[in-house]
Amino acid sequence: MTYPPAPGGWHDPSAAAGPQSSPPADPTLPMAGNPIPAQPTSADPYSPADPYAGMKSGDPYAAPGYPPAGTPYAAPGYPPPGDPYAAAGYPAPAYPGYAPPSSKTNTLAIVALVLSLIGFTSCITAPIGAIMGHVARKQIRETGEQGEGMAKAAIIVGWILTALLVLLIIFYVVMIVIAVNSDSSSGY
């Protein structure tokens, strides 16, 4: 079955009957007059680094990290030490003035928060917890430990409870003074 010619006299090459006279052009080959772009060499400072350079072995089918077959320390059935699938580590980014957070939480921050919260029942521990929270924040800034949020919470809760305690004491003193003055004015 043949189709009518396309408008404008354009001829569809795929509709031609019979084999083509030449194979289609390879798109990876350069066009006439255009040079082949040069590939980066090892001397090129902008060439990408090989991320698998440390994992290459003589056996292309060997698992990364495993010793080659036939070595005396390669016991069959036992994996080598370490994780063979762990990717090569990247260096930590160097930000001046910032240390990576350690996994240790400042103990003084924990104690300060506990003492501040105990201040709800025994009001005397609230100011102690607030003061310890200030000391814990200073230690955290110097050592880079975790626990900044706990220290802040201890400071806030401790000083609020201390202020409420002071207001309660002032209220009791005023009430006692009023009670003493009202008894002395009655004339007994």
C-alpha positions as CSV (number, residue, x, y, z in Angstrom):
1,M,0.0,0.0,0.0
2,T,1.4,3.4,-0.9
3,Y,0.4,6.7,0.5
4,P,-0.1,9.9,-1.4
5,P,2.8,12.3,-1.4
6,A,3.0,14.7,1.6
7,P,1.9,18.3,1.0
8,G,4.6,20.5,-0.4
9,G,6.2,17.6,-2.3
10,W,8.0,16.3,0.7
11,H,9.0,12.6,0.4
12,D,9.0,10.4,3.5
13,P,12.2,8.3,3.3
14,S,10.8,5.6,5.6
15,A,7.9,5.0,3.1
16,A,10.3,4.1,0.3
17,A,10.0,0.6,-0.9
18,G,13.0,-1.7,-0.9
19,P,16.3,-1.5,1.0
20,Q,18.0,1.9,1.6
21,S,21.1,2.7,-0.4
22,S,23.2,3.6,2.6
23,P,23.0,3.0,6.4
24,P,21.7,5.8,8.5
25,A,24.4,8.3,9.8
26,D,25.9,7.6,13.2
27,P,25.0,10.5,15.5
28,T,28.1,10.1,17.6
29,L,30.4,10.8,14.6
30,P,31.4,14.4,14.0
31,M,29.7,16.3,11.1
32,A,31.9,17.4,8.2
33,G,34.1,20.3,9.2
34,N,33.6,20.0,13.0
35,P,36.6,18.6,15.0
36,I,36.2,15.8,17.5
37,P,36.1,17.2,21.0
38,A,39.1,16.2,23.1
39,Q,38.6,13.9,26.0
40,P,40.0,15.0,29.4
41,T,43.4,13.5,30.2
42,S,45.0,12.7,33.6
43,A,46.8,16.1,33.4
44,D,43.5,17.9,33.1
45,P,42.9,19.7,36.5
46,Y,39.1,19.8,35.9
47,S,38.6,16.1,35.1
48,P,36.2,14.3,37.6
49,A,37.8,12.1,40.2
50,D,37.1,8.4,40.1
51,P,34.7,7.7,43.0
52,Y,35.5,4.0,42.8
53,A,39.3,4.2,42.7
54,G,39.7,2.6,46.1
55,M,37.3,-0.2,45.4
56,K,38.8,-1.6,42.1
57,S,40.4,-5.0,42.2
58,G,41.9,-7.4,39.8
59,D,38.7,-9.5,39.8
60,P,35.8,-7.4,38.3
61,Y,33.3,-9.7,39.9
62,A,34.8,-9.6,43.4
63,A,32.7,-7.9,46.1
64,P,34.3,-4.7,47.3
65,G,36.3,-5.0,50.5
66,Y,36.8,-8.8,50.3
67,P,40.3,-10.1,50.0
68,P,41.2,-11.8,46.7
69,A,40.5,-15.5,46.5
70,G,43.4,-17.7,47.6
71,T,44.9,-15.4,50.2
72,P,45.6,-17.1,53.6
73,Y,43.5,-14.7,55.6
74,A,40.4,-15.2,53.5
75,A,38.5,-17.8,55.4
76,P,35.5,-19.2,53.5
77,G,32.2,-18.3,55.0
78,Y,33.4,-15.4,57.1
79,P,33.0,-11.9,56.0
80,P,35.9,-9.5,56.3
81,P,35.9,-6.9,59.1
82,G,33.9,-3.8,58.5
83,D,31.0,-3.2,56.1
84,P,31.8,-4.2,52.6
85,Y,29.0,-2.1,51.2
86,A,29.8,1.1,53.0
87,A,30.6,4.0,50.7
88,A,33.9,5.7,50.9
89,G,33.6,8.4,53.5
90,Y,33.7,12.0,52.6
91,P,35.5,14.5,54.7
92,A,33.4,16.6,57.1
93,P,32.8,20.1,55.7
94,A,35.1,22.6,57.3
95,Y,33.1,25.5,58.8
96,P,35.4,27.7,60.8
97,G,34.0,28.2,64.3
98,Y,31.6,25.3,64.2
99,A,32.3,21.9,65.5
100,P,30.1,18.9,64.5
101,P,27.7,18.0,67.3
102,S,28.9,15.3,69.5
103,S,26.6,12.5,70.6
104,K,27.1,13.2,74.3
105,T,24.5,15.3,76.1
106,N,25.8,17.7,78.8
107,T,25.0,16.1,82.2
108,L,24.6,19.4,84.0
109,A,21.9,20.4,81.5
110,I,19.9,17.3,82.4
111,V,20.4,17.9,86.2
112,A,19.4,21.5,85.8
113,L,16.2,20.6,84.0
114,V,15.3,18.0,86.6
115,L,15.8,20.4,89.4
116,S,13.8,23.1,87.7
117,L,10.9,20.7,87.2
118,I,11.1,19.4,90.8
119,G,10.6,23.1,91.7
120,F,6.9,22.7,91.0
121,T,6.6,20.7,94.2
122,S,9.5,21.9,96.3
123,C,10.0,25.5,95.3
124,I,13.6,25.7,96.6
125,T,15.1,23.7,93.7
126,A,13.8,26.0,91.0
127,P,16.4,28.7,91.4
128,I,19.2,26.1,91.8
129,G,18.0,24.5,88.5
130,A,18.0,28.0,86.7
131,I,21.5,28.8,87.9
132,M,22.8,25.3,86.9
133,G,21.1,25.9,83.5
134,H,23.2,29.0,82.9
135,V,26.4,27.1,83.9
136,A,25.4,24.2,81.5
137,R,24.9,26.6,78.6
138,K,28.4,28.0,79.1
139,Q,29.8,24.5,79.2
140,I,27.9,23.5,76.1
141,R,29.3,26.5,74.2
142,E,32.8,25.6,75.2
143,T,32.7,21.8,74.6
144,G,30.2,21.6,71.8
145,E,28.1,19.0,73.6
146,Q,24.4,18.6,73.1
147,G,21.7,19.7,75.5
148,E,21.3,23.4,74.7
149,G,17.5,23.0,74.6
150,M,17.4,21.3,78.0
151,A,19.6,24.1,79.5
152,K,17.3,26.8,78.1
153,A,14.2,25.0,79.4
154,A,15.8,24.7,82.8
155,I,16.6,28.4,82.9
156,I,13.1,29.4,81.8
157,V,11.2,27.1,84.1
158,G,13.5,27.7,87.0
159,W,13.2,31.5,86.8
160,I,9.5,31.5,86.3
161,L,8.9,29.2,89.3
162,T,11.4,31.4,91.3
163,A,9.4,34.5,90.4
164,L,6.1,32.8,91.4
165,L,7.7,31.7,94.7
166,V,8.8,35.2,95.4
167,L,5.3,36.6,94.6
168,L,3.8,33.9,96.9
169,I,6.2,34.9,99.8
170,I,5.3,38.5,99.3
171,F,1.6,37.7,99.3
172,Y,2.0,35.7,102.6
173,V,4.0,38.5,104.2
174,V,1.3,41.1,103.2
175,M,-1.5,38.8,104.5
176,I,0.3,38.3,107.8
177,V,0.9,42.1,108.2
178,I,-2.7,42.7,107.5
179,A,-3.8,40.1,110.0
180,V,-1.5,41.4,112.7
181,N,-2.7,45.0,112.1
182,S,-6.4,44.0,112.2
183,D,-5.9,42.1,115.5
184,S,-4.1,45.0,117.2
185,S,-6.8,47.5,116.1
186,S,-9.6,45.5,117.7
187,G,-8.4,46.4,121.2
188,Y,-8.1,43.1,122.9
